[in-house]
Amino acid sequence: MTLVQAASLLRTRQISAQELTTAFLERIQRLNPIINAFITVDHEGAMQAAKQADARLNNGTATPMTGIPIGVKDLFCTENLTTTCGSKMLAQFRPPYESTVTRKLKEAGAVILGKTNMDEFAMGSSNETSFFGPVKNPWDISRIPGGSSGGSAAALAAQLALATIGSDTGGSIRQPAALTGITGLKPTYGRVSRSGMIAFASSLDQAGPMAWSAADAAMVLHTIAGYDPLDSTSIQADVPDYVNALATRMDGIRIGIPTEYRPDNLNAEIQKALTEAEQTFRDLGASLVPISLPHTRYAIPTYYIIAPAEASSNLARYDGIRFGYRCDDPKDLKDMYTRSRNEGFGAEVKRRIMLGTYVLSSGYYDAYYRKAQKVRRLIADDFHQAFQHVDLILTPTTPTTAFPLGDKIDDPIAMYLSDLFTISVNLAGLPAMSIPCGADQLGLPIGMQMIAPILKEDKLLSAAHAFQTATPWHQRKPEP
Ligand code: GLN
């Protein structure tokens, strides 16, 4: 059942929110021990929210999201509900306030089932850096679901929620969406409030919906998007009606195909799926235009300077005093700082803090950080140039399908390359989406990425909806 279908059954009172929530909680109880998609399941809170949802559905104050059971990545602060960010550092953290995203969802009447697993502080592409253990891909539990929003992706693929919320700093919504066969949207930077989202790299982080279809994602985005005075980088622009903007044809739409995203050595099955998708778009009335994004090859090195730099600054607050884990029996103040951070953070987070502190240090700042900011502008300019000629850009989402657990965890560079196709979008602040477009020989999902100009989420969703109306890929589900 999709979110749109469930919303209609709730509205016509063919099912109650309490029945729906109970069904999902039971499924989570049965399958979460295998998949590990949720870190925290909030049985009591969910049942209470479902009860309130039923009251609203009965008294005419319901929204389309009222009674919809969802999962939220464990980096959105939820008042009095543990928010770990996948880290030992915050394993006991109960936020005293609510993130804007979760507040909006609660106000709309959505039922938060729990908090989903993730790479520690959203650093990773496989969900293996979580302090709470790796998430398994429901298509093959010996494989990773992608990351860092791997729990949010796997929860959907295993049908443990009707929609989930992820965050994307360099690909963390789109890459796991591709590897688990679901639909994920990273909005324009500033479209969704970052207030109450635990920060990784503040100039890149953005929250967005993960769902079964573009139509479902449109409903969730409509609920969470909008200006927020609590976030100084929030965009002051009206939220369009994403649901009513959905189209089934693409006549007159020009889709750019960047040569840099089709290397000769691209995985043949992904290449084939993309070629078929291009034909579907032509059949829907779109035209395809070759384009170039010449600075693409600098995206990964640029990101791995800027993101760690911002992370080293953001993560300085976890000192064992105001925030976070504190070591036992410290000898003195310095010992407490050192051991608390040493014991509280995992290896990948420490690697990023060291890298970030290095590129920000005096003497290296100009050579690395300032230079990276300049290259970032060139990467963004490539897109702005391209969008003079095309409405959307189509690329693969990932260079491979889901890889086996353990395959890349000891090789950070190999892991970083998982985001080859997604990272430029964050550097440019653009909205982008991954939707399923095929399967490899093993039946593992293949995703494609569509990128749009700033604030054109409606165009993205519309194209994705047209594609999903014409193809069955988003309806494939793993064997139970
Ligand atoms: N995999 C990338 C990283 O580790 C992106 C993560 C993200 O988008 N949060 O930084």
Residues whose N, C-alpha, C, O or C-beta is under 5 A from the ligand:
A	BS01	LIG	A122 M123 G124 S125 G147 S148 S167 D168 T169 G170 G171 S172 D419
